[in-house]
Amino acid sequence: MKPHPHKFNPVILREYDIRGEIGKNLSARDAYALGLAFGTYVNRRGGKTIAVGYDGRTTSPELADELMRGLSETGLDVTHIGRGPTPMLWFAVKHRKTDAGIMVTGSHNPAGYNGFKMTLQKEPVYGAVIQSIGDIATNGDYHIGAKPGTISKISIQADYVTRLLQDLTGKRPLTIAWDNGNGAAGDALRDIVAKLPGKHILLYDEIDGNFPNHHPDPTVDKNLQDLQKAVIENKCDLGIAFDGDGDRIGVIDENSDILRCDTLLALYAAEIIEKSPGAAIIGDVKCSQTLFDEIKRLGGTPVMWKTGHSLVKAKMAELKAPLAGELSGHIFFADKYYGFDDALYCAIRLINLVSEAKNGLSGLTAHMPKLHSTAEIRIDVPEEEKFAVIPKLLAAMKTHKNVEISDIDGIRVITKDGWWLIRASNTQSALSIRAEGNSPQSLTALKTMAVEELKKLGYSLNFGS
């Protein structure tokens, strides 16, 4: 009997993944229906095989089982890699040459959330494709195989770790503190550090989907406090943190200062542009102007693009860019690696740079202009409202004189003193805001402008101190 149609809550069908709150708008029924719908989509593109993995959340195993049941019913042969970080699933797709892959993960969202990230072998899945997959389920327009596909469980972690270490070139042993935040990268991380030279201090490497120590989001400064303390106490060369599913990185230098990921991207860019002059390097709209200026100074081609891992991957493919990154910690290498965001691989590439640096990690950034910026601030806005704020704000800002507006993704308001940005988050019910000024006074003026403009629309914004 053909499975029944299924309507997903439209809130969970996001720009570049499917993500929601368990018991509220996401359930095992959704996972089964997604297996049927995405399996149908892959089948109609000629696909026969798919890889599936899941993160450390308590609800992930059940969702994965139901997802695979649906995929199998469409006739796809499923390679089940079990628990691990999202990049290990992307690696499995490339390494095993499957036609597609799905990762069950809530990424950096609170413990009660979960979701699905999807890919094809040679292109990401996002935007209109996600909506079309929702339509397949709504219409019950499923492809049901003549016989169910197979489900084969394999272990790929050893191959993954071997591939990560393949690009390790740093010779000088380092002392490194690692904060896994109880996220899904823990098992792979232990295998990696066991094979690295130097001394390694592991924080919260046990995978625990309740995240008992701190929330696994390295873009939030308070989540890095334990790592900063470990760096100082152990006189580390650097500290490295991961998010809940291991595709985003956070970094602390030897002085326990936080490196924003746009600064980190500039360090990676220097190595790549030296080997490939003129190379396109992509940063998202939240990145500092310092990044784009540094890429240009080094002889590369700076490209500002939309936020979102799938959107960035697509732009990388279009431009054949060897490197891209987002302020949020998604960094993509395509010079030697596969072009997907992998925080463990980013760590290996950073170890190479620091091991060769005469004046430590802080010395690698000493020459860069010290602009004054805020962290990325989020204000909670109901999911059904957040996208409506942007056109209202755009209309209001067009009445201002002496400002330039970029609407690549949200609104980046540029003045002689710097810029501020507001955009709708694609992963949370929130607006994302950041500002950067040429001086402390300029930053204050920019923050004041952003606060006042949002206040006119009925939203309260506090940048903090």
C-alpha positions in Angstrom: 0.0 0.0 0.0 1.4 3.4 -1.0 2.3 5.6 2.0 -0.1 8.5 2.9 0.7 12.1 1.9 2.4 14.1 4.7 2.4 17.9 5.3 5.5 19.2 7.0 5.1 22.3 9.2 6.3 25.0 6.8 8.4 26.5 9.6 10.8 23.6 9.6 11.5 23.8 5.8 14.3 26.3 6.0 16.6 27.8 3.4 19.3 25.2 3.6 18.1 22.5 5.9 15.0 21.1 7.7 15.0 21.9 11.4 12.5 22.1 14.2 11.6 21.4 17.8 10.8 17.8 18.8 7.2 17.4 20.0 6.2 20.9 18.6 6.8 20.8 14.9 9.2 17.8 14.3 8.6 14.1 14.9 9.5 10.6 13.8 6.6 10.8 11.3 8.4 13.8 9.6 11.6 11.7 9.4 9.8 8.8 7.7 8.1 11.2 5.3 11.4 12.9 4.5 12.9 9.6 3.7 10.1 8.9 1.2 10.2 12.4 -0.3 14.0 12.9 -0.5 14.4 9.3 -1.6 11.9 10.0 -4.4 13.8 13.2 -5.4 17.1 11.2 -5.6 15.5 8.4 -7.5 14.1 10.8 -10.1 17.6 12.2 -10.6 18.9 8.7 -11.3 20.3 8.1 -7.9 20.5 4.6 -6.3 22.6 5.0 -3.1 22.6 7.3 -0.1 24.6 7.7 3.1 23.0 8.5 6.5 24.5 9.6 9.8 23.3 11.2 13.0 24.6 13.4 15.8 24.6 12.9 19.6 21.2 14.2 20.4 19.0 11.8 22.3 16.3 11.9 19.6 18.6 11.4 16.7 18.7 7.5 16.6 14.9 7.2 16.3 14.8 9.9 13.6 17.6 8.2 11.7 15.8 4.8 11.9 12.5 6.3 10.5 14.4 8.3 7.9 16.2 5.2 6.6 12.9 3.2 6.6 11.5 5.8 4.2 14.6 5.9 2.1 14.7 2.2 1.7 11.0 2.0 0.6 11.9 4.2 -2.3 14.4 1.6 -3.4 17.6 3.4 -2.4 20.4 1.4 -0.9 21.3 3.1 2.4 24.8 3.2 3.9 24.4 3.9 7.6 27.5 5.4 9.2 26.1 5.8 12.7 26.9 8.5 15.1 29.4 11.3 14.4 29.9 14.8 13.2 28.2 16.1 10.1 31.5 16.4 8.1 32.0 12.7 8.6 28.8 12.1 6.8 29.8 14.5 4.0 33.1 12.6 3.8 31.2 9.3 3.5 29.3 10.6 0.6 32.5 11.6 -1.2 34.6 8.6 -0.1 32.0 6.0 -0.8 30.7 7.8 -3.9 27.0 7.6 -2.8 24.5 9.6 -4.9 23.3 11.6 -1.9 23.5 11.9 1.9 21.4 13.0 4.9 22.7 14.0 8.3 20.3 13.9 11.3 21.4 16.9 13.3 20.1 19.9 15.3 23.5 21.5 14.7 24.0 24.2 17.4 20.3 24.6 18.4 19.2 23.8 21.9 18.9 20.1 23.0 15.2 20.0 22.2 15.7 20.7 18.5 16.7 18.4 15.7 16.7 18.3 11.9 18.2 17.2 8.7 21.0 18.4 6.4 20.9 17.0 2.8 23.3 16.8 0.0 23.8 15.3 -3.4 27.1 13.9 -4.6 28.1 17.0 -6.6 25.8 19.7 -5.3 24.1 21.0 -2.1 20.4 20.8 -1.4 18.8 24.1 -0.4 16.2 26.7 -1.2 13.6 25.8 -3.8 14.7 22.1 -3.8 13.8 21.8 -0.1 10.4 23.3 -0.8 9.9 20.8 -3.7 10.8 17.9 -1.4 8.1 19.2 0.9 5.7 19.3 -2.0 6.4 15.6 -2.9 5.4 14.7 0.7 2.3 16.9 0.7 1.1 15.4 -2.6 2.0 11.8 -1.6 3.9 11.8 -4.9 6.3 9.1 -3.8 8.5 6.7 -5.9 8.1 3.3 -4.3 10.8 0.8 -5.3 10.0 -2.6 -6.8 11.7 -3.9 -3.7 13.1 -2.1 -0.7 16.7 -1.0 -0.8 19.3 -2.4 1.5 20.4 -0.8 4.8 24.1 -1.5 5.6 25.8 -0.2 8.7 29.5 0.5 8.3 32.2 2.2 10.4 33.9 5.0 8.5 35.6 7.0 11.4 39.0 5.4 10.9 39.0 6.4 7.2 37.8 9.9 8.0 40.5 10.4 10.6 43.2 9.1 8.2 42.0 11.6 5.6 42.0 14.5 8.0 45.6 13.7 9.1 46.7 13.4 5.5 47.1 17.1 5.2 48.9 17.6 8.5 52.3 19.2 7.7 53.1 21.0 10.9 56.3 19.7 12.5 56.6 21.6 15.8 54.7 19.9 18.6 52.0 22.2 20.1 50.1 22.4 23.3 46.4 22.6 22.4 43.2 22.8 24.4 40.1 21.4 22.7 36.5 22.0 23.7 34.1 19.6 22.1 31.1 21.0 24.1 29.8 17.4 24.4 29.0 17.5 20.6 29.1 14.8 18.0 32.8 15.3 17.1 34.0 13.8 20.4 34.9 10.2 19.3 36.7 11.4 16.1 38.5 14.1 18.1 39.9 11.6 20.5 41.2 9.5 17.6 42.8 12.5 16.0 44.6 13.9 19.0 46.0 10.4 19.8 47.9 10.7 16.6 49.0 14.3 16.8 52.4 15.4 18.3 52.4 17.6 21.3 50.2 17.9 24.4 46.4 18.0 24.2 43.8 18.9 26.8 40.3 17.7 26.0 37.2 19.4 27.5 33.8 17.7 27.3 34.8 15.2 24.7 32.1 12.8 25.8 29.2 13.0 23.4 26.0 14.0 25.4 23.0 15.4 23.6 21.9 17.2 26.7 25.0 19.4 26.6 25.4 19.5 30.4 28.4 21.8 30.5 27.7 24.6 28.1 25.8 25.2 24.8 27.9 24.0 21.8 28.0 27.2 19.9 31.5 28.7 19.6 30.3 32.0 18.2 28.9 32.9 21.6 31.7 34.2 23.8 30.4 32.9 27.1 30.6 29.3 25.6 34.4 29.8 25.2 35.2 30.7 28.8 36.2 27.2 29.9 38.5 27.0 26.8 40.1 30.3 27.6 40.8 29.2 31.2 42.3 25.9 29.9 44.6 27.8 27.5 45.9 30.0 30.2 46.3 27.3 32.9 48.1 24.9 30.5 50.1 27.6 28.7 48.6 26.4 25.4 49.6 27.6 21.9 45.9 27.8 21.0 42.5 26.6 21.9 39.9 25.1 19.5 36.2 24.6 20.0 33.5 22.9 17.9 29.7 23.2 17.6 27.2 20.5 18.2 27.7 18.7 14.9 31.4 19.5 14.3 31.1 21.7 11.2 31.8 25.0 12.8 35.0 26.1 14.6 35.9 28.6 17.3 39.5 29.5 18.0 41.4 31.1 21.0 45.0 32.3 20.7 47.8 31.8 23.2 46.8 34.9 25.1 43.2 33.5 25.4 41.9 36.2 23.0 39.1 35.1 20.7 39.8 35.0 17.0 36.6 35.8 15.0 36.3 33.4 12.2 36.6 36.1 9.5 40.1 36.8 11.0 40.8 33.0 10.9 39.7 32.9 7.3 42.2 35.7 6.4 45.0 33.5 7.8 43.9 30.6 5.7 43.6 32.9 2.7 47.3 33.9 2.9 48.5 30.4 2.5 46.1 29.7 -0.4 46.6 32.9 -2.3 50.4 32.4 -2.1 50.0 29.2 -4.1 47.1 30.5 -6.3 47.4 34.2 -7.0 44.2 35.9 -7.9 42.1 33.1 -6.3 38.5 34.0 -5.4 38.0 33.8 -1.6 34.4 34.0 -0.3 33.3 35.6 2.9 29.7 36.0 4.0 28.0 39.3 4.6 28.6 39.2 8.3 32.4 39.2 7.8 34.6 42.2 8.7 35.8 44.6 6.0 39.3 43.7 7.2 38.9 40.3 5.7 38.0 41.6 2.2 40.8 44.2 2.4 43.3 41.5 3.5 42.3 39.2 0.6 42.8 42.0 -1.8 46.1 43.0 -0.3 47.4 39.4 -0.6 46.5 39.4 -4.3 43.3 37.4 -4.1 39.8 38.3 -5.3 37.5 39.0 -2.4 33.8 37.9 -2.8 31.0 38.9 -0.4 28.2 36.4 -0.4 25.0 35.3 1.4 25.1 33.5 4.7 24.4 29.7 4.7 26.6 26.7 4.3 24.6 25.4 1.2 24.6 28.9 -0.4 28.3 29.2 0.1 29.0 25.8 -1.3 27.0 26.6 -4.4 28.9 29.9 -4.9 32.2 28.1 -4.4 31.4 25.7 -7.2 30.3 28.5 -9.4 33.5 30.5 -9.0 35.8 27.4 -8.5 36.9 29.1 -5.3 39.5 27.2 -3.2 38.4 28.8 0.1 35.3 30.3 1.7 34.0 31.0 5.1 31.3 32.5 7.3 31.6 34.5 10.5 29.6 31.7 12.2 32.6 29.3 11.9 31.7 27.4 8.8 34.9 27.3 6.7 35.2 25.5 3.4 38.5 24.2 1.9 38.5 23.1 -1.8 42.2 23.4 -2.5 43.1 20.0 -1.2 39.9 19.0 0.5 36.3 18.4 -0.7 34.8 21.9 -0.4 32.5 21.2 2.5 32.6 22.7 6.0 34.6 20.6 8.4 35.8 22.1 11.7 38.1 19.1 12.4 39.8 19.7 9.1 40.1 23.4 9.7 41.8 22.5 13.0 44.4 20.5 11.1 45.1 23.4 8.7 45.4 25.8 11.6 47.9 23.6 13.4 50.0 23.7 10.3 50.0 27.5 10.3 50.7 27.9 14.1 53.5 25.3 14.1 55.4 27.4 11.6 54.6 30.8 13.2 57.6 32.4 14.9 55.5 34.6 17.1 52.6 32.3 17.8 49.0 32.5 16.6 48.7 36.2 17.8 51.7 37.1 15.7 49.9 35.9 12.5 47.2 38.5 13.0 49.4 41.4 14.4 49.6 43.2 11.1 45.9 43.4 10.5 44.0 46.7 11.2 42.2 46.6 14.5 38.7 47.7 13.6 36.1 47.7 16.3 33.2 45.3 16.0 30.5 43.6 18.0 30.0 39.9 18.1 27.0 38.5 16.2 24.0 39.5 18.2 20.7 37.7 17.9 17.3 39.0 19.0 14.4 36.6 19.2 11.6 37.2 16.7 8.8 34.8 15.9 9.5 32.6 12.9 6.6 33.9 11.0 7.7 37.5 11.5 11.5 37.5 11.0 11.6 37.7 7.2 9.0 40.5 7.1 11.3 42.8 9.1 13.9 43.1 6.4 11.8 44.8 3.6 10.4 47.2 6.2 13.9 48.2 7.3 15.1 48.5 3.8 12.4 50.9 2.9 13.2 53.0 6.0 16.9 53.1 5.3 16.4 54.3 1.8 15.3 57.6 3.2 18.6 58.2 4.9 21.3 60.3 3.3 25.0 59.4 3.2 24.5 55.7 3.5 25.1 52.8 1.1 23.0 49.7 1.3 24.0 46.2 0.3 21.0 43.7 0.1 22.9 40.6 -0.9 21.5 39.0 2.3 19.5 41.1 4.6 20.7 44.7 4.8 24.3 45.8 5.3 24.2 49.6 5.9 27.5 51.2 5.1 28.6 54.7 6.2 31.9 56.6 6.3 32.4 55.2 9.8 31.9 51.5 9.1 28.8 49.3 8.7 26.0 47.5 10.5 24.1 44.4 9.2 20.7 42.9 10.0 19.4 39.7 8.5 16.9 36.9 9.3 18.6 33.8 10.7 17.9 30.7 8.7 18.5 28.4 11.6 16.8 30.2 14.5 13.7 32.3 15.2 15.8 35.4 15.4 17.3 38.4 13.6 21.1 38.4 13.4 22.9 41.8 13.8 26.5 42.9 13.7 28.3 46.2 13.5 31.9 47.3 12.8 33.4 50.8 13.1 36.7 52.5 12.3 37.0 53.7 16.0 35.2 53.1 19.3 33.2 56.3 18.7 32.2 55.2 15.2 31.1 51.8 16.5 28.9 53.5 19.1 27.3 55.7 16.5 26.6 52.7 14.2 25.1 50.7 17.1 22.9 53.6 18.0 21.6 53.9 14.5 20.8 50.2 14.4 19.0 50.3 17.8 17.0 53.3 16.8 15.9 51.9 13.4 14.8 48.6 15.0 13.0 50.4 17.8 10.9 52.2 15.1 9.7 48.7 14.0 8.9 47.6 17.5 12.0 45.6 18.3 14.4 46.0 21.2 18.1 45.5 20.6 20.9 45.5 23.2 24.4 45.2 22.0 25.7 44.9 25.5 28.9 46.6 26.7 
